[in-house]
Amino acid sequence: MRVILLFFFVYITSFSLNLTKSEELWLEKNKGKTFTFAIANTSNPFYYIDNFHHPKGVYIDFFHYLENHMDIKFKYVDKPNKELTSLLNKGKIDIALDMANTPKRKENYYFINLFNEYEILLISKEDINLNSLKNKKIGIIDNTTESIVFKNIYPDFPFTLVPLNSLNEGFKKLENKEIDALLGKDKYLPGKNYNIVHLDRIDKISNQMAIKKEFRTFVSIIRKYRNLYIDDYLVASLRKNRIEYYKNLLKNYKPLQMVQKKYKKLIIEIPDENKILPFYYQKHSKLLGYIPERMEEFSQILNIPIKFKKKSEILNFDYNIKAFDSRDFKNHSKYLIPYYEADMVIVSKINNKFIKNPKALTEKNLGIITLENPQPEKLKYMKNSKIYFSTDKALDDLMSGKVEYLVGDFKRISLAISNRYMGDSVKIAGFTNAQSYFSYGTNDPLLADLIEKIMPNYISENEILSNELVTSRIIDINHKYIFTITTISLFVLIVLLFLLKKAIKEKNRANKITKALVNSFETANQYNDEDTGMHITRVNKYSEFMARKLKCSKKFIEEIGEYASLHDVGKIGIPDIILKKPGKLTDEEFETMKEHTKIGFHLIKKMYIGKVAENIALYHHEKYNGKGYPFGLYGNEIPLEARIVSLADVYDALRQKRVYKKAFSHEEAIAIIINESGQSFDPKLVTIFIKYNDIFEEIFESN
């Protein structure tokens, strides 16, 4: 009985919200109170007006969720955009969503992120930089957040702005050379036929919620509920609202009516494999996963049934939509933005040396994992190559020694390894310069038009739904069924306890793939920078120690202790002539060296190990006084994990002898760090460092 009670206690408390005493008191004090909230003038699945003039969308669902959990009421205020802006600037609205974060509004409001963030950048067919775009034509969609921010940050730059109606129109104009660059976002760029220009003056943009400063405690409460909502409800809410929103949007759309008249059923072509993670897998003769879910949504919105057919079952290209199309998209009758892209990775059983150039594999027995036969010119360096359409078959042959290396899509291989618990056996051996990307294919302009409008592209919904493309899932366990029968009898509850123990063990094994990826990157960094050595181990230890003294969360402490070592992984992409130069770098060389923060960020982001690791790589050279790089963040704008690793990294670098400097003593390093308090480093962290400096010295001397 004690075991059963303990199980239910763990089960219930695992879903509870960890509120502080002050937060609980605030909720009790404001019980039953009504707060006003407003949303900027917009129309998408996050917020829209239905046929009965009721506000609907993910945001509305979120506030209903808050009402149900906090015993607080919210009243929606419907105002014209100009009037809403005026009320917000005067602090007359309690809560506002999707409003720009301006200095004026910061006087009255706290801003917290909602459901995603993105980088604003310029996209071009040419290899360009910002200066080369002077007096060139830039495609821009007016009245979007990115266009407003761009015009404010670069008001006097000599661009010629070309107004656009959509990003798809912009890509067409790029292909036809009617514009030189396109203002866009960093989420799901189409293929790699494009070059990008990062706009370093512009910070990352987030969908944000503004909450009046008098409700400071409310801000921390909403943050916690937001995180629970993202984990448990966000995807379901978005799916539901996408269908309702697009049905409402297209109800009188003539191309839809023409398609409904033309097709009684839509045939969707898929490859012959029964399991292609992360796109789809077959279970009990039913297709599940990202592609079936998107196509089912498409079917419900169009009100046309669909049928999936394998490639071998389709004669004479008799399909309406191809689920995986990697053709050159500019040849389509309608330009379709790819829904998926990933770098190509090289893996092996034994990774003794990180492969920087795929030509090194010329004489090796190589397996190539693909969904379509690769073009002959792409195989010219691969004499002994074998093509695999099944990732599982390729991994089996790798383990049996039939092939020495595998080349394939980073995400697909990673998920297959994780799903099969092969993290201890298969290791990353390098990356190629190629990318894998897919779009939906169709030769019907009407269908292409509807795919363009309905399928998630370049907005928040893509960021959220595409998370399913990188989520490792164990496809043979029916958790819902297990949960249902545990409520029926004590016997099944005992079985569940056994399965729970097994699941924890399996989860730990699955997590080893992440550690294997981290170890691979650390190894690659050591091959690339001979000064690294035990430096990365010590930085992990310093950082974890400081996080403990700050009384950070257990998860934060574990993550910074494991991922601090990845802070300089981006140096993989820095030429050796700069990285190992014994003298001082020139200004131009230093600008190149700075890029290692962004290179590291993008590499780690492809590993999907979380924000802590990403923030460490991207921001560890920011300075507390705002004079660091790459973005010049100031003070607490710099994530805590980056501030910690910055101090730890500098201390250890000072103590080490490098090709360009002597080693400093512990006392000299202390003096330098104290002198940089409030300049390079967070004063609070410097205080901890000084208090426990003997621990830092001990870590250095013993490692």
Secondary structure, DSSP 8 states (H G I E B T S, - for coil): -HHHHHHHHHHHHTTS----HHHHHHHHHTTT-EEEEEE-S--BTTBEE-TTS-EESHHHHHHHHHHHHHS-EEEE----HHHHHHHHHTT--SEEES----HHHHTTEEEEEEEEEE-EEEEESS---TGGGTT-EEEE-TTSHHHHHHHHHSTTS--EEEE-S-HHHHHHHHHTTS-SEEEEESSS--TTS-EEEE-TTS--EEEEEEEEGGGHHHHHHHHHHHHHHHHHTHHHHHHHHHHHHHHHHTTT-HHHHHHHHH-SSEEEEE-S-SEETTTEEEETTEEESHHHHHHHHHHHHHT--EEEEEGGG--TT--SEEEEE-S-GGGSSS----SEEEEEEEEES--SS-BS-GGGGTTS-EEEE-SS---GGGGTT-TTEEEES-HHHHHHHHHHTS-SEEEEEHHHHHHHHHHTT-TTT-EEEEEEEEEEEEEEE-S-HHHHHHHHHHS--SSHHHHHHGGGGS----TT--HHHHHHHHTT-HHHHHHHHHHHHHHHHHHHHHHHHHHHHHHHHHHHHHHH-TT-TTHHHHHHHHHHHHHHHTT--HHHHHHHHHHGGGTTGGGGGS-HHHHT-SS---HHHHHHHHTHHHHHHHHHHTTT--HHHHHHHHHTT--TTS--SSS---GGGS-HHHHHHHHHHHHHHHHS-BTTB----HHHHHHHHHHTBTTTB-HHHHHHHHHTHHHHHHHHHH-
